[in-house]
Amino acid sequence: MSDLTHPRPDDEPALDWRDGSVPVSQRFDDPYFSLSGGLEETRHVFLAGNDLPARLVPGVHVAETGFGTGLNALALAQVATVPVRMTSFEAFPMSRAQLEQAHAAFPELADLAAALRGGWGQGVIRLGQVALTVVLGDVRQTLPAWEQAADAWFLDGFSPAKNPQMWGADVMAQVAAHTAPGGTFATYTAAGHVRGALAEAGFTVTRSPGFGRKRHMSRGVLTG
């Protein structure tokens, strides 16, 4: 990772803050987590959508597109009782100060959030039982170069309508190529082109009830 502990101001993503604690990307005009409850959304979409924590056994590898505030990593660490790995791909990393402001919305995660910020800038960040690696850069370049495979994916980039490059067929194909046999994905979006790209890449895709105002989300298993 680059020096994220003391980033230059120009390196920080430009944010607006809704209610003082919900970061909204100025670049993508999209909040980093649900206004209806970010932690509850993470538990519904990404944990339950991948049948976690039931599938967590020592050595399981979770991967993620879009690290954001680290909320998904923190929620995973909260439920992990055995050593697991997580790799997250992020193009626009927050500064430690921005993370701290965002984490204030989740007091029950305070200890884990402090550990995340304390390790920010290190190669591997220890969050309880989770060994977290954040890969910086455009996922269209960093994911093809990744030499590992995930057992479960959190697909959590900004909205496909506002950040289409992150949800293109090329990226979804790389997600499948870096998924272990029988591996899964879950995402908050039910956009047809995203579902189609994942199906074309080899996933059996299912539409499920979404969180909050979102009627549907998507989940799937690699079968192709």
C-alpha positions as CSV (number, residue, x, y, z in Angstrom):
1,M,0.0,0.0,0.0
2,S,1.0,3.6,-0.4
3,D,1.4,5.9,2.5
4,L,-2.2,6.2,3.6
5,T,-1.3,7.2,7.2
6,H,-0.5,10.8,6.2
7,P,-1.9,11.2,2.7
8,R,-1.6,14.5,0.9
9,P,-5.0,16.4,0.8
10,D,-5.1,16.1,-2.9
11,D,-5.0,12.3,-2.5
12,E,-8.2,12.1,-0.4
13,P,-11.5,11.5,-2.1
14,A,-13.7,14.6,-2.2
15,L,-16.6,13.9,0.1
16,D,-19.8,15.5,1.3
17,W,-21.1,14.4,4.7
18,R,-24.8,13.7,5.2
19,D,-25.9,14.1,8.8
20,G,-22.3,14.5,9.7
21,S,-21.5,10.8,9.4
22,V,-22.5,9.4,6.1
23,P,-19.9,10.1,3.4
24,V,-21.1,10.8,-0.1
25,S,-18.6,10.7,-3.0
26,Q,-18.5,13.9,-5.0
27,R,-16.9,12.0,-7.9
28,F,-19.7,9.5,-8.1
29,D,-22.6,11.4,-6.3
30,D,-23.3,8.3,-4.3
31,P,-23.2,7.5,-0.5
32,Y,-20.7,5.0,0.7
33,F,-23.3,3.1,2.6
34,S,-27.1,2.9,3.0
35,L,-28.8,5.9,4.5
36,S,-31.3,3.4,6.0
37,G,-28.5,1.7,8.0
38,G,-25.1,0.8,6.7
39,L,-24.2,-2.0,9.1
40,E,-27.6,-3.6,8.7
41,E,-27.2,-3.4,4.9
42,T,-23.8,-5.1,5.1
43,R,-25.2,-7.9,7.2
44,H,-28.1,-8.4,4.9
45,V,-26.4,-8.1,1.5
46,F,-22.8,-9.2,1.9
47,L,-22.8,-11.5,4.9
48,A,-26.1,-13.3,4.6
49,G,-25.9,-13.0,0.8
50,N,-22.7,-15.2,1.0
51,D,-24.1,-17.5,3.7
52,L,-21.7,-16.0,6.2
53,P,-20.6,-16.6,8.9
54,A,-21.8,-20.2,8.5
55,R,-19.2,-20.8,5.8
56,L,-16.3,-19.3,7.7
57,V,-13.7,-22.0,8.3
58,P,-9.9,-21.4,8.8
59,G,-8.3,-20.1,5.7
60,V,-11.5,-18.9,3.9
61,H,-10.7,-16.0,1.6
62,V,-13.2,-13.2,1.1
63,A,-12.6,-10.6,-1.6
64,E,-14.2,-7.3,-2.3
65,T,-14.5,-4.7,-5.0
66,G,-14.8,-1.3,-3.3
67,F,-13.3,-1.0,0.2
68,G,-14.8,2.4,0.9
69,T,-15.0,3.0,4.6
70,G,-14.0,-0.6,5.4
71,L,-17.5,-1.3,6.9
72,N,-17.8,-4.7,5.2
73,A,-14.4,-5.7,6.6
74,L,-15.4,-4.6,10.0
75,A,-18.7,-6.5,9.9
76,L,-16.9,-9.6,8.7
77,A,-14.4,-9.3,11.6
78,Q,-17.2,-8.9,14.1
79,V,-18.6,-12.4,13.2
80,A,-15.4,-14.2,12.4
81,T,-14.4,-16.7,15.1
82,V,-11.6,-18.5,13.0
83,P,-8.7,-17.0,11.0
84,V,-9.9,-15.8,7.6
85,R,-8.3,-13.7,4.9
86,M,-9.8,-10.7,3.1
87,T,-8.6,-8.8,0.1
88,S,-10.2,-5.6,-0.9
89,F,-9.7,-3.6,-4.1
90,E,-10.0,0.2,-3.8
91,A,-9.1,3.0,-6.3
92,F,-9.8,6.0,-4.1
93,P,-8.7,5.3,-0.5
94,M,-9.9,7.5,2.3
95,S,-7.5,9.2,4.7
96,R,-7.4,8.1,8.3
97,A,-9.3,11.2,9.3
98,Q,-12.1,10.5,6.8
99,L,-12.3,6.9,8.0
100,E,-12.6,8.1,11.6
101,Q,-15.5,10.4,10.8
102,A,-17.3,7.7,8.9
103,H,-16.7,5.0,11.6
104,A,-18.2,7.3,14.3
105,A,-21.6,6.1,12.9
106,F,-21.0,2.6,14.2
107,P,-20.1,2.7,17.9
108,E,-20.5,-1.1,18.2
109,L,-17.6,-1.5,15.9
110,A,-15.4,1.0,17.6
111,D,-12.6,-1.3,18.7
112,L,-12.3,-3.0,15.3
113,A,-12.5,0.4,13.6
114,A,-9.7,1.7,15.7
115,A,-7.6,-1.4,14.8
116,L,-8.3,-0.7,11.1
117,R,-7.2,2.9,11.4
118,G,-4.2,2.0,13.4
119,G,-3.1,-0.4,10.7
120,W,-3.9,1.9,7.8
121,G,-1.0,1.9,5.5
122,Q,0.4,-1.5,6.5
123,G,0.6,-4.5,4.1
124,V,-1.7,-6.6,6.3
125,I,-4.2,-5.2,8.8
126,R,-5.3,-7.4,11.6
127,L,-9.0,-7.0,12.5
128,G,-9.6,-9.7,15.1
129,Q,-9.5,-13.0,13.2
130,V,-9.4,-11.2,9.8
131,A,-6.1,-10.6,8.0
132,L,-7.0,-7.7,5.6
133,T,-5.1,-6.6,2.6
134,V,-6.2,-3.5,0.6
135,V,-5.0,-3.4,-3.0
136,L,-4.9,0.1,-4.4
137,G,-5.6,1.1,-8.0
138,D,-8.1,0.6,-10.8
139,V,-9.7,-2.8,-10.4
140,R,-9.5,-3.2,-14.2
141,Q,-5.7,-3.5,-13.8
142,T,-5.2,-4.8,-10.2
143,L,-7.7,-7.7,-10.3
144,P,-6.3,-9.4,-13.5
145,A,-2.8,-9.2,-11.8
146,W,-4.0,-10.8,-8.6
147,E,-2.8,-14.4,-8.3
148,Q,-5.3,-15.7,-5.8
149,A,-8.9,-16.8,-5.7
150,A,-11.7,-15.9,-3.3
151,D,-14.3,-18.2,-1.8
152,A,-16.8,-15.3,-1.4
153,W,-17.0,-11.9,-3.1
154,F,-18.5,-8.6,-1.8
155,L,-19.3,-6.6,-5.0
156,D,-19.7,-3.2,-3.5
157,G,-18.6,-0.5,-5.9
158,F,-20.5,2.7,-6.3
159,S,-23.8,2.4,-8.3
160,P,-23.5,0.8,-11.7
161,A,-25.3,3.7,-13.2
162,K,-22.7,6.1,-11.7
163,N,-19.5,4.0,-11.9
164,P,-20.1,1.7,-14.9
165,Q,-16.5,0.9,-15.5
166,M,-16.3,-1.1,-12.2
167,W,-19.3,-3.2,-13.2
168,G,-18.3,-4.0,-16.8
169,A,-18.3,-7.4,-18.3
170,D,-14.5,-7.4,-18.2
171,V,-14.4,-6.9,-14.5
172,M,-17.2,-9.4,-13.8
173,A,-15.3,-12.0,-15.9
174,Q,-12.2,-11.4,-13.8
175,V,-14.3,-11.8,-10.6
176,A,-15.3,-15.3,-11.9
177,A,-11.7,-16.1,-12.9
178,H,-10.6,-15.3,-9.4
179,T,-13.3,-17.3,-7.6
180,A,-12.6,-20.8,-6.2
181,P,-14.9,-23.6,-7.5
182,G,-18.2,-23.3,-5.8
183,G,-17.4,-19.8,-4.6
184,T,-20.1,-17.1,-4.3
185,F,-20.8,-13.5,-4.7
186,A,-23.3,-11.0,-3.3
187,T,-24.1,-7.5,-4.3
188,Y,-26.8,-4.9,-3.5
189,T,-27.5,-4.2,-7.2
190,A,-29.9,-6.1,-9.4
191,A,-29.1,-4.3,-12.6
192,G,-29.8,-6.5,-15.5
193,H,-26.4,-5.9,-17.3
194,V,-24.5,-6.8,-14.1
195,R,-26.5,-10.0,-13.6
196,G,-26.1,-10.9,-17.2
197,A,-22.3,-10.4,-17.1
198,L,-22.0,-12.5,-14.0
199,A,-24.1,-15.3,-15.5
200,E,-22.0,-15.1,-18.7
201,A,-18.9,-15.4,-16.6
202,G,-20.1,-18.7,-15.1
203,F,-22.2,-17.8,-12.0
204,T,-25.7,-19.1,-11.4
205,V,-27.3,-15.8,-10.5
206,T,-30.3,-15.4,-8.1
207,R,-32.3,-12.3,-7.4
208,S,-33.1,-11.9,-3.7
209,P,-35.0,-9.4,-1.5
210,G,-32.9,-6.3,-1.1
211,F,-32.3,-4.0,1.9
212,G,-34.2,-0.9,2.8
213,R,-35.7,0.8,-0.3
214,K,-34.0,-1.6,-2.7
215,R,-36.5,-4.2,-3.8
216,H,-33.9,-6.7,-5.0
217,M,-30.2,-7.7,-4.7
218,S,-28.2,-10.3,-6.5
219,R,-26.2,-13.3,-5.3
220,G,-24.7,-16.3,-7.1
221,V,-22.6,-19.4,-7.1
222,L,-19.8,-20.2,-9.5
223,T,-21.0,-23.2,-11.5
224,G,-19.6,-22.6,-15.0
